[in-house]
């Protein structure tokens, strides 16, 4: 069996978990996971998990003879990851394509646009200036949304649809997954639509992410003004994985009001073109149709462009189905993933 090291000591626990799940029954690859304590606390128990951090990872990789090292997130610890990409056959998962193209000089200028103390630390202690150089010199650069793939950015399929018993809901359950912040999703649009609902049907809107500040106050106000046949559920604390799974499985449809643009390190990123939304993986994982903004660039059949009459659209989606298991069953996705991994090792 070929040996892979998967490193996640920064941010994306959910992606590490997906890779862990899909590779669990692989007969072709053996994977060791090197996770920070923060990430380790967010994933399920499993074999071959090692606590790690930027000061330990180089020693941990030494003498292990891995065929491939995968870096799950490269948004900091640039000095450490530069050594890894120089010493090992390395693949880096990219979450912000424009960030990878940003020059060192531009990165330094961006330090003074926001989060100055944190960014100065990245520059002074963690090698921020070398970020774009690492991306350029790394042999394998990966994306998790096939629409973002190209000759340079290879598609890494890791999302598959779970098998679970679908619940029968008395209400029509609409789940809005993700942190409740106007920064990345247009919650003002959602609030306005819910406040002006006119229907005899029973609806339940689940804001499945932590709400705070303006958005939390708005939800508290909306909750006491709605008619008896419309409910909202929201969370003022971080949503546990158990609660997230419960509501995602219960959902009749996902409503994903993704903003057209966001920023990463003061660099503009465009959803669907230079940045993937996690809602895409959510829809695949839980096998749910998802309503996205009309202008979101996507050709997938389970992503539905939002219409002006959203209630009518929800009712139409009651009777619409998509066979996620046809393309996104676990065995098929694993086979496709193993083909990609083999190609990365044979380079």
N, C-alpha and C positions, 0 to 999 in steps of 0.2 A: 504493500500500500504506500502511496505517496503521502508525504508529511507536509502539513500546512500549519503555520502559526498565524492566528488572527489576533490583532492588537486593537483594543479599544480602551484608551485611558483618558478619554476626553468627554464625549457627548452622547453618541447615538447608541444607547442601550437597546432600543427596540430593533435596530438593524443587526446588532450582535446576536440578539435572541433569535431573529429570523434565520440567520446563518447557522446558528447552533441547532435549531429545530430541523432545518432541511438537510443538514449533513449528518444528523444523528444515526441514520441507518445506512450511510454510505458504505459500500464494500470496496471502494476504490481509493478513498482518502481518509487519512487520520488527522484530526484537527486538535491542536492545543489552543486554548483561549487565554490570552493575557489581558486581564481586566483590572482597571482601577477599583478601589473599594466602593466608590460611588456607583460605578456601573455594575459591579458584582452584586450589589444590594438590589438592583432592579431586574436581574435576570433569574430564571429558574435554576434550581440546583442541577448540576450535571457533572460528568466526569471531565477530567483534563482541563480544569479551570484553575488558573494561577493568578493570585493577586500580584499586581505590578504597578509601576509608575515610571516616570521618565528617568529616574535615577537607577532603576533596577533592570529595565528591559534589555539593555545591551548585554549585561552579564547573563541574563536568563536565556537569550538566544544563542549564546556562545556554545559551540560544540554540540548543537542539536541537529545539525545537517537537515534543515528544512528545505523542501523543494520550492516552496513559495511562502513569502511573508505578506499578509494582507493587512494594511493599515486602514481601520474603519473610519477614522476622522483625522485629518491633518489641518487643524486650525490653530495649533500651538505646539510647543516642544519641537520647534523646527530644527534646532541643533541636533537633537537626538535622532529625529527621523531622517535627517540628511545622512547621518552615519549609516543608518539601517539601509537606506536606498542605495548607498554606495557599496555596501558589503554583501547584500543579499538580493536574490531575485524577488523584487518587491512589486506589489500592486497597491495602488492608493485609490480608495473610493472617494469620489469628488461629489460634494453637495452643492457647491457654488462655482459654476464654470467660469464666470467673469473674474472671480477672485484668483483663479489659477493663472489668468493672463495678465494680472496687474503687475506692473514693474515694481522693483524694489524701491525706487524713488517715490512712486505714487503711494506705496504702502506707508512709507515714512511720513509723507504729507498727511495721510489719512489719520495718523496717530492723533493729531490735534483737533480732529473734528468731533470726537465723542469718546467717552470712557478713557480719558487721557492717562490716568495712572495705570490702569490695566494694560493699555496698549504700549505704554512706555516699558512696562515689565516684559512684554512680548518682544519688544525690540532689543532692550538692553541685556536681558538674561536668556531669552529663548530663541534668538536668531530669526526674528520676523523678516529681516531684510532678505533672507535666503528663501523665503516661501515660494516665490514664482520659479526660482532656479530649481528647487526640488521637483516641482511638478513637471518642468521641462525636461529634466534629466531622467525621471523615472520611466522605466520601460513601459509599464502597464498602468493606465489611468482608466478607472471604471466608473460607470454611472448605473443607477438603479432604475431609471426610467428609459425604456427603449427609444422613446421619441428624442432623447437627448444624445443618443449614440451617434458615432461617426467613425471615421478611420482612426482618429486619435482616441476618442472616448468609447471604450468597449462596454457593451451592455452585460451586466452581471445579474442574472435572474435569481432572486432569492425569495420572492413573495409567492406563496401558494395559498389556496383556499382550504380552510379548515372544514372538517366534517363535524357538524353539531346539529342537535335537534332544534328545529325552528319553532319558536313559541307562537301561539295564537293570541293576538292582542285584541282587547276590547276597544282600545283607542288606536288611532293611527299614530304610530310612534316615529317621529322625525328626530334623528340624532345629528347634532352639529359637533363633530369631533375636533378637538384641538384646544389649546389655550385660548381663553376668551379675551382676546386683545385685538384692538382695531389695527394694530401694526401689520399683521399678516392676513387678517380676514376682515371682511366688511360687516362687522356686527351691527353697525348702525342700520344697514340695509335690512338685516334680519329683524332687529327690534321694530323697525317701522312696519315691516310686513305683518308681524305677529300682532302688533297693537291695532292694526286696521283689519284684522280678519273678520269676515262675515260668513258664518257657516253654521249649519245645524249638526254637522259631523263632530265626533269627539276626536280632538287632537291632543297629543302630548309632545312637547318640544324639549329635548334633552341637550343642554349645553355641556358637552362632555369634556371639560377641561377646567382648570382653575380660573375663576373670575375674581377680579380685584378692581379697585379704584373706580373709575367712571363706569365701566361695564358692569361691575357688581351692583353699584347703586341703581343703575338703569334697570337691571333685572329685578331687583327688590321692588322697585316701583311698578314695573310691568306686572309682576306676579299678583299684586293685589287689585289690579284693574281689569283683569281678563274675565270674560264670561265663564260660567260654570263648566261649559263643555270644552274649554281650552286650558291646559295646564302647562307650566314650565317647571323644569327641574334644573337646578344649577348647583355648583360646588364652589365654596369659598376656600377650600383647601385642595391640595394636590389630589387628583383622582387616583385611587388605588388600581392596580392591574385587575383585581377581582371585579371592581365596579365597572371598569372600562369594558372588560369582556362581557359582563352581564348586559349592559345597555347596547353594545355593538351587536350582539347576537339577537337582541330583542327588536332592533330597528327594522321598520318597514322600508325606510329609505334614508340615505345620508344626504345632508344639505351642507355644501362646502363653499361658502362665500369667499373664495380665495381672492386676495388683492392681486391686481395685474403685476405690480412690482413690489419689491421689498429691497432692503439693503443688507449687505453683509460686509462688515469692516468698512462702512461708508462707500461701498462699491455697489452700484445698482445691479440687482438681479431680477430677471423676468421669469415668473412661474411658467413652466411648460416649455421654456426656451433655454434658459441658463440655470434653472433651479427646479428641482422636483418638489412637489408637495407630498407630505406624508399621508395625506388623505387618499392618494392613489393606492398606496400600500394597504391602507385601512380597508378600502373597498374590496381589494383582491382577497385579503386575509379573511374577512368575514363574509365574503360573497354577497355584497350589497350593491344595488344600483346607487349611483351618487349623482346628485344634481350640482353641477359646476356653473360658474358664470358663463353667459352665452359666448363671450369672446375668448374663453380659455382654449388654447390650441391643443386639441386632443382628438384622435381618431378612434379611440376605444369605444366599443359599443355599450359598455356599462357606465360610461360617463355621459350624462344627459345634460345638454345645454338648458339653462334655466329659461322658462317662458314668463311672460308678464303675468299671466293668471296662474300663480303658483299653486293655489288650492286645486284648481282643475287638473293641473299637471300631476300633483300628488295622487289624485284619484285615478288618473290614467295609469300611473305607475303601479297601482295596486294589482293590476292584471298583467303587468309586464314582467317577464322573467329573462334571466340570462344564465346560460349553463356554464358557470365558472369552472366546474370540474372537468369540462372538456379540454380546456387549455391550461388551467392552473391547479390541477390535482398534484399532490405532493410528489408522486413518482415521476411524472412528466417534467416538472420543474427541476427536480434533482438531476435527472438525466441531462437536461439542458445546461444546468449549472456545472456539472462534471465535465461536459464538453468544453465549456469556457475555461475552467480551471486547467484542464489538460493543455489547452492552447497556450495559456500563460506560462506553464512550466516548460513547454517545448520550445519557447522562443530562445 
